[in-house]
Amino acid sequence: MTTGMALFLSLAPAHAEPVFGASARSKEAVSLWLGSAWRDYTSRHMTPEGAVIDDANEGISHSEGQGYGMVLAVAVDDRETFKLIRNYTYEILQVRKDHLFAWKVLHTPEGPNVADTNNATDGDLLIAWALIEAYKSWGDPEDLASAKVVLADIAATLLQQTALGPVLVPGSEGFVSGDHQTVTVNPSYWVYPALETIAEFDTSANWGEVAVVGEDVLDLSQRAPSYLPPDWVDIGGLKLVPSEKFTPEFGYNAIRVPLYLALSRNALRVKKAADFSTLRGFADPRGPSVTQIVTGEPKSVMGGIGFRAIAALTRCMDKAEPFPSELLQIGTDDYYSTTLQIFTILAIAERYPQCLSPEW
């Protein structure tokens, strides 16, 4: 059985320094923090049945939240909660003809109601990743087998060949034009640590190539004046533009991109995460801003603790700026911001321990 945070230790390159090697007290402190944060998370954002609740989105549940919850449960070595979330996910969300998961569940007095059977590819990837990590941690071959079944349907249904190579289609419906000439993608759906781990265990697709194409999409979509990636991108041939289907902005989707890059085992991806520190809004202690892609004008500050934590991580990676202690507050934010906060602290604990104050 693993100890807490072992999931993210597995992401560290072979030359990484031991966690908090200079401060055993800090190692103990971060373990205590993670225990407290996880207890708060499950009490505020999860039902006794295993549904992760998005309290900023009308209290719905979705495959993204179930996947995040499963990954975090493995990371903190909470097998019972992992099983609870996994079982709910399969019982309630796996209602399609394939083995992917319906993305949206409403909670009604009569019980959970699947409101949209379209899938969300990042949710499917997170669930598959969590199942593989569960297999690595606890050794149940059924978890690995379940992951492979999901991944086979992602490979068959959600990889669209383009001039750049295979891209992840965000859902099985609504993202490929009728003539198949334009594909709408979301750069934050490339969950790099998930794809890297999946590539080690599954051969239903060339997942390493999928990750590389995701980098290409990111690079080609980061343009002047802000060089921030849009939440949504239309790909037509080798031309990438902010999607016409969505508001052309960097916002609550794309804020995850630097976090996923920071969790990568690939040095170039890690460097790209650090480079975000120089982009507009990432130096603002209030948090990055939702930013209009065409004009580069900021629209509103993403002041949630999780968004600020991601920006602070990039500054530490690039400039060795200490991680602000106020970003360790527990119990203040909604599901999404809190999820990103915990992922960021896990990343720091196992990959970037120099970012935490020795006094913590």
N, C-alpha and C positions, 0 to 999 in steps of 0.2 A: 504493500500500500504506500502511496505517496504521502509526502507532507505538504502542507499548504504552500502554494506558489510554485509547486514543481512543474506545472504546465508551462509557465513562462520561463523557468530555468531551462527547459528543453529547447527553448528558442534561442538561447544564448550561443554565440560562436564558441569554438573550442578554446580560444585564447582569452575568453572573458574572465575578469577578476571574480573571485568568490564574492558572494553576496555580502555586503557590509563587512568585508574582510577586516576593516580597521575598527569596527565598532560592533561587538556582539550585542551591546545594549540596543543599538539601533535596529538590529535584526529582530530582537525580541519585541521592540516597540512596533515595528511594522507588522509583525504577526498579530499582535494584540489589536492594532488598528484594523487589519483586515477582518479579524473575527468580529469586531464591533460593527464594522461597515456591512458585513454580510448579514449579521443578525438584523440590523436596521433595514437592509434591502428586502429580506424575505418577509419581515413584518409589515412593511409599508407598501411593497410592490408585488406581493404574491399572495394568492388565495390558498387556503388549506388544501385545495384540490390540485394545486400545481400550475395555476394560470398566472403568468406574469402580467401585471396590469400597467398599461400606459396611461397614467393619470393626467397627462397633459393632452391626451387625444381621446377625450370622452370616455375614458375608462375601458377602452377596448383591450383585447389581447391580440397578438399577431405573431407570426412565425419568427420575425426578428427578435422579439422579446423572449420568446421561448428558447431560441438559439443562444442568445446572450446569457440567459439564466443557466442553461445547461453548461456552457463553457465556464462560467464563473463558479458553478458548483464543483466542477472538477478541479478548478484552480485552487479552491480552498479545501479540497478533500472532503466534501460533504456528499457522500454517496447517496444517502437517503433522500436528500433534497433533489439530487440529480435524477434519481428514479422517479420521484414525484412529478417533476417537470417533464421528463421524457414520456412518462406514461400518459399524462394529460395531452401532450403534444400529439402523440400517435392516436389517442382515442378521439380527440375532438377535431384536430386540424387535418389529419390525413384522410380526407374524404373524396379526393379526386380519383379519376380512373387510373392515373399513374401513381407513383409513390412520393410525389412532391406534396407540399403542404399548403392548404388554403391559407391565405395571408391574414385574413381578418375575421375575428370572432367578437360578437357582441355579447354582453352579459345581461340577460333579461330575467324577470321574476320566474320565468318558466325554465331557465337554465341557459347554458351557452348556445349561441346561434351563429353558425357560419354565415357571415354576411357577404362574402366575396370569395369565390373558389379559385380565382386567379392566384398564382403563387407569387412569392417575392424571392428572387434568386439569392439575395444575401441571406435571408432567413434559412433557406435550404442549405446553403453552404455552412452557415454557423451550426446548424443542427448536425450535419455530417461531421464537421470538425469536432464538435463536442463528443460525438459517439466514438470517434477514433481516439481522442484523448482519454475518454473513459476506459476504452479497451487497454490503452497503454498503462493507465494507472491501476486498474482493478482486474484486468485480465479476463473479462467476460467476452468470449468470442462472438456472442450474439450482437454485441454493440458494434463490432467491426463489420459483421455481416450486414447489419442494418444500414450502416454508413454506406457500404458499397452499393446497396440497392438504391438508395437515394442518389448517389453520385452517378449511377448508370443512367438514371432518368434526367439528371441535369445535363449529362453529356449528350443524350439523345435529343433533348427538347430545347435546351437553352444555350447551346453554343451555335452561333451564327457565323459562317465564314464571311469575311470581308477582305478588302484589299490589304488591310493591316494584318490579317490572320483571324483566328477564332476569337470572337468577343462574347462576353456574358450578356445575354438578353435579360433585362430585369424581371420579366415575367413571360409566361407562355402566350399571353394575349395582349395585343395593343402596342407592341414596341417595334414591329417590323412592318414597313410599308407594303401595300398590296403588290407592288412590282418588285419587292425585295431589294430595292436600290438604296433605301435609307433605313438605318437601324438606330434606334434611340437607346443610349446606354447611360449608366450612372457610375461615374468613376469610383464612388465609395462602395460599390458592390464587389470590387476586387479586394477581398479580405486576404491580404498577402500572407499572413501567418497561417491561415487556414489552407490556402492553396499550396503552400510549401509542405505542410504536413500531409495533406491529401495526396500529393504527388509521390510520397514515400510508400503509401499503402494501397493505392488504387490505380488501375491502368485503363479505366474506361475512356479516358481522354488524356491528352498530353497536358497535364495541369501546369507543368512548368512553362510551356509555351503560352498557355492562357494567361499566366501571371505576367510574362514578358509583354504580351500584347496590351495588357492593362497598363503597364508602364508607358507604352507608346501612346495609348489613348490619353493618359495623364499629361505627358510631355507636350503633345500636340494641342491639347486644350488649354494649356497655361500660356496666355498671351497678354500683351500690353492692353491696357495700362496697369492692371493690378497683378497680373500673372497668377491669380487665384483660379483654381479649376471651377468650372460651373457644376452645379448639382446634376444637371442633365445635359447630354451632348448628343447631337445628331451626327451620324457617320454616313457619308455618301462618297463612295470611292475612297480617295485619300484625303478628302475634305472633311474637317471636323468643325462644327459650329455649335454655339449654345442652342439647345433644342427649342424648336418653335412651339412645342407642346407645353412647355413650362416657362415660368418666369426666368429670364436669363440672369441668374445670380449664383454667387457662392454663398452657401447657407448651411442649414442644419443637416443636410446630407454630406456635403463635401468636407465638413469639419472633421469627419472621421478619417479622411485620407492620410494626413500626417501621422495619426496614431497607428494605423495599420502599417504604414511604412516603417515606423519606429519599431514595431514588433517583428519586422522581417529579420531573417538570418542573412540576407543579402546586403553586403556593405554599401553598394550603390543605392539601394532603396533606403537604407538608414541615412545616408548622406542627403537624399532628397527630403526626408523628414526634417532634418536639421535645417535645410534651406528654407523651409516655411517660416522660420523665425524672422527672416528678412522681409517677408511679404506684408502688405498693408494690413494693419490691425493686430498682427501677432505680437507686437511690442506693447500694446495697450494693456495695462493691468486690469482694465475693466472687462477685457475679453475681446476676441475678434468680432468683426462686424459682418452681418449679412451685407454683401457687396454687389452692386450692379456690375455685371461683367463687361458690358459694352462701354460704359463711361468710367468705371472704376470708382464710382461714388459709394461711400458707405451709407447704408439705409438704417440699420438698427444694430445695437450692440448685442451680441450673444453673451449675456452676463452670467449664465449658469456656471456653476462650479466646475462641471465636467469640461465645458468648452474652454474655460480659462485654464484648466489643468493641462489640456492638450497644448495650448499655446505656450504655457510655462515649460512644458517638457521640451518643446522645440528650442526654446531659448537656452535651456540648460545644455542640450545636446550641442548647440552651435557656439554658445558663448560662455559656457560653464556658469550660467546664472543660477543661483540656488533656487530651489523650488519653494514658493511661498507657503509658509505654514498655514495661512488662512484657507488654503485649498484642501486642507485635510479635515475640514468640518464635516460632520456626519449628521444626516437627518434633515437637511435643509432643502433639498432639491427634488425635482420630479424624477420619474423613472429614467428618462433618457439621459439627462445630465448626470444623474447618479451613476448610471451604468458606465458612462464614459469616464467618470472620475475613478471608479474602482479599477477599470482596465488600465488607466494611466498609472495609478499607484502600483499595480501589479507589474507593469512594464518597468517602472523605475526600480522597484525592489529587486527585480531579477536581471535587468539589463543595464540600468543606469543608476546604480546606488550612489554615485557621486553627486546626484542631484538633491539628495536629502541632507538636511542639516545634521551634523554629528550629534547635536544636542537633542534631536528628536527621539 
